[in-house]
């Protein structure tokens, strides 16, 4: 059986209604692939788990850019990285439920005004 080159594409799927704007905003970043998300119960944080295709330099620059965007807006968030024996390295972005729309709008706005090309990202 031939192994064919794989490329990242965006597909339609389902997610919790409240976290959907954040998932959509993140999915607009080239090579970032969201895998699952949760809007959380009352009093809990919302989160999105994703991977980033590319070399480590590109991955770190994308994460750094997301962190800079959220820090600039003084939003409460956390970004963590997870590895497991059965999965590739994944990132998890957690935000307050009350900040989901703000985070999505700000990432989306910055994305439209910024090229997420790995060679144009500046740390």
C-alpha positions, 0 to 999 in steps of 0.5 A: 500500500502506498503512503501518500503525502498528507496535507492539513485541511479544514473540515466541518465538525461539531463542537459546543455552541459557546466555544465555536467562535474560538474554534473557528478563529483558531482554525483560520491559522495555517497548519493549526488543526483543532481536535476537540474542545469544550465550553465547560460547565458554569464556573469552569474554563473553556478549552480547545485542544489542537496540533500545529503542523510544521517544525518546532520553530514554526510551532513555537512562533505560532504559540508565542503569537497567540500568547502575545495577542492574549497578553496584549488584551490582558485576558486570563488564559493558559496554553499547555503542551501535552505528549502521550504515548498514543498521540502526537504533541498537542497544545491546549488553550484554556480561557474563561467562559466569559472571555470566549468571544473576546479571545475569538474576536481578537485572534480573528482580527489579528489573524486577518491583519497578520500573516501567519506564514512561518517565515514571516512570524517574528518572535 
